[in-house]
Each structure stands twice: as C-alpha cells, then as structure tokens.
Amino acid sequence: MKVGIMGGTFDPIHTGHLVTAEAVRDALDLDEVLFIPSARPPHKHRRDITSPEHRLAMTVLATCFNPKFRVSSIEIIRTGPSYAVDTIDALKREYEVGTEFYFILGADAALELATWHNAHQLIEKCHFIAATREGTDIDIEAVETQFGDIGRGRLQRVETPKIEISSTDIRDKLRRGRSIRYLVPDTVEAYIRKEQLYYDD
C-alpha cells in the first residue's frame, strides 16, 4: 500500500487541508490519506489549543465523505509530545510489511525538516511530499543534502491548488461573528456552532 499522512493541529480542519490531501493522493495514486490530529504539537506555542476530542471529531466529520480518507487518533491516544518519528514507528507496526508512507508537508515545513525531532531517523522511514502552490519554488536538493546519502530521493514536490485559508483566520472570523461558510465543510461548521467553539478565544 501507499499511504499518505496528513498531520496537523486541525484547529479547525478546513477546506484547504482537504483539497491539498486529495491533490497529493491523486498525483501519487495513493491508496489512502490518513489524517492524524496531533495531541501536543511540539512546534505550537498557543496555550489555548482546542481539546483533542473536539479536533478529532471535526476531522472525522470533514473527511467522512471521501472513501480514500481515514482518520487516526494515534497521536491523541499516545502520551507526550506528538513527534512524527514516533507516529511513523507506530504506523509501521499497524500496517502490513512493505507499506510505503508519504508524509504531506507545506513548503515552509519541508524547508525546516532537518530541525524535526530525530529527523535523520525519520527520513529513513518514510517519503516526504512538499505540497507547493503554483509559482512557488522549493530547492528539493538543498533540503535532501542536509541529510546526506539517506536523504536522496526521499522528498518530492507536488503542485497543489492555491487556497488561501488558515485556521487562525477562521477562528478570528468566528470571534468577530463573521461567516466561515465554505472555508470549512458544512459538517464542521455545524459542529463548531453546536459546541460553541472559538467564540470566546
């Protein structure tokens, strides 16, 4: 199998996440894309991150209509910071031998890959996909060079549609009583309003 991994805080998950995941899935002919909400993202400094249970529920609601999308609570169940290398190790135990994993990143995150926890071990365990926008350039070779021989061929670029949506902007709109229609799936908007999320951030 070829499995894409879409990790993130998803606070909340939005249309941009879904479009990017589907574009990468289609381009690489992945068997599925696994969405993994992080419990304690080590790179996030916000103290008011919404509870993992709410973020997991929204991720399920956002992806349930695509048969190629699945959601995993693996990082929420595991204690401690949500390090990608630990997640990959756990997934390798869960999936059949020979499964190839493709970690989907934004271009900015791909440039910082060498700073990730146990990055050299991680890049040996899976492929990385830099999801870039049209007209955006990323020096793949420069990133791979940071890892020496083990980095060669482990990172590739996939062009995805340019959609300017951010979770930060969505939370701000909700605080200000503005519409978020079409920025998130209808199921996610209904859940946010039912649970009164973000209004008091």
C-alpha positions in Angstrom: 0.0 0.0 0.0 0.9 3.6 -0.5 -0.4 5.7 2.4 -0.4 9.5 2.7 -0.1 11.1 6.1 -1.7 14.5 6.7 -0.8 15.6 10.2 -1.7 18.8 11.9 -3.4 20.6 14.7 -6.6 20.9 12.7 -7.9 23.7 14.9 -10.2 23.6 12.9 -9.6 21.5 9.9 -10.6 23.4 6.7 -11.2 23.1 3.0 -7.6 23.8 2.2 -6.4 20.7 4.1 -8.9 18.6 2.2 -8.0 20.0 -1.2 -4.3 19.5 -0.6 -4.7 15.9 0.6 -6.8 15.0 -2.4 -4.4 16.6 -4.9 -1.5 14.7 -3.5 -3.5 11.5 -3.3 -4.5 11.8 -6.9 -1.0 12.9 -8.2 0.8 9.9 -6.4 -2.1 7.4 -6.8 -2.1 6.8 -3.0 -4.3 4.1 -1.7 -5.5 6.4 1.2 -4.7 9.5 3.1 -4.6 9.2 6.8 -5.4 12.4 8.8 -3.8 12.5 12.2 -4.7 15.3 14.6 -1.8 16.0 16.9 -2.4 16.0 20.7 0.5 18.2 21.8 2.2 19.6 18.7 5.9 20.4 19.8 6.1 23.4 17.4 2.9 25.1 18.5 3.1 27.8 21.2 -0.6 28.5 21.6 -1.9 27.6 25.1 -5.5 27.6 24.0 -5.5 24.8 21.5 -8.9 23.2 21.4 -9.3 19.9 23.1 -8.1 16.8 21.1 -11.5 15.3 21.3 -13.1 18.3 19.5 -10.4 18.4 16.9 -10.6 14.7 16.3 -14.4 14.9 15.9 -14.1 17.8 13.4 -11.5 15.8 11.4 -13.8 12.8 11.2 -16.8 15.0 10.1 -14.6 16.7 7.4 -13.3 13.5 5.9 -16.1 11.0 6.2 -17.5 11.6 2.7 -14.2 10.6 0.9 -13.7 6.8 0.9 -9.9 7.4 0.4 -9.6 9.5 3.6 -9.2 7.9 7.0 -8.7 9.4 10.5 -6.4 8.1 13.2 -6.4 9.0 16.9 -2.9 7.6 17.3 -1.3 10.8 18.5 -4.2 11.7 20.8 -4.0 8.3 22.5 -0.3 8.4 22.9 1.1 10.4 25.8 3.8 13.1 25.4 4.6 15.4 22.5 3.4 14.4 19.0 6.6 13.6 17.3 6.3 12.4 13.7 9.1 9.7 14.1 7.1 8.0 16.9 3.9 8.1 14.8 5.7 6.5 11.8 7.1 3.7 14.0 3.6 3.0 15.4 2.0 3.0 11.9 4.6 0.6 10.6 3.6 -1.8 13.3 -0.1 -1.3 12.4 0.1 -1.7 8.6 1.3 -4.6 6.6 5.0 -5.0 5.9 6.0 -3.2 2.7 3.6 -0.3 3.1 5.1 3.0 1.9 4.3 6.2 3.9 4.2 9.6 2.3 4.3 12.5 4.8 2.5 15.5 3.3 4.0 18.9 4.2 3.6 22.5 3.3 6.6 24.0 1.5 7.7 26.0 4.6 7.6 22.9 6.8 9.6 21.0 4.2 12.4 23.6 4.4 12.6 23.1 8.2 12.5 19.3 8.0 16.1 18.9 9.3 15.1 20.6 12.6 12.4 18.0 13.4 12.9 15.6 16.3 15.2 12.7 15.2 14.9 13.9 11.6 17.6 11.6 10.2 15.8 8.6 11.6 12.5 9.9 10.3 13.6 10.4 6.7 14.8 6.8 6.5 11.4 5.6 7.5 9.1 7.4 5.0 8.9 9.7 2.0 8.1 13.4 2.2 5.9 15.4 -0.1 6.2 19.1 -0.3 2.8 20.4 -1.3 3.5 23.6 -3.1 1.4 26.3 -4.9 1.7 27.2 -8.5 4.7 29.6 -8.9 6.2 28.6 -5.6 9.7 27.2 -5.8 11.5 24.9 -3.3 15.0 23.6 -3.6 14.4 19.9 -3.0 18.1 19.0 -3.4 19.1 21.6 -0.8 16.8 20.0 1.7 17.9 16.5 0.9 21.6 17.4 1.1 21.1 18.2 4.8 20.6 14.5 5.4 23.5 13.2 3.3 23.1 10.0 1.3 19.9 8.9 3.2 18.1 12.0 2.0 18.4 11.3 -1.7 15.0 10.7 -3.3 13.1 11.0 0.0 11.5 14.4 -0.8 9.4 15.3 -3.8 7.3 18.2 -4.8 3.6 18.0 -5.8 1.9 21.1 -7.0 -1.5 21.7 -5.3 -4.2 24.3 -5.8 -3.6 27.7 -4.2 -6.3 28.1 -1.5 -5.7 31.0 1.0 -7.4 29.6 4.1 -6.0 29.4 7.5 -7.3 28.0 10.8 -6.1 31.2 12.5 -8.3 33.3 10.2 -11.3 31.0 10.7 -11.0 31.4 14.5 -10.8 35.1 14.1 -13.8 35.3 11.9 -15.8 33.3 14.5 -14.8 35.6 17.3 -16.0 38.6 15.2 -19.2 36.9 14.2 -18.3 36.6 10.5 -19.2 33.8 8.1 -17.0 30.8 7.7 -19.2 29.1 5.1 -17.2 27.2 2.5 -14.0 27.7 4.5 -14.8 24.5 6.3 -17.2 21.7 5.4 -20.8 22.2 6.4 -20.5 19.3 8.9 -17.6 21.1 10.6 -19.3 24.4 10.7 -22.4 22.8 12.3 -20.2 21.1 14.9 -18.4 24.4 15.7 -21.7 26.2 16.3 -23.2 23.3 18.3 -20.2 23.1 20.6 -19.7 26.9 20.6 -16.0 26.5 19.8 -13.7 29.6 19.2 -16.3 32.2 20.1 -14.6 33.0 23.4 -11.0 32.6 22.2 
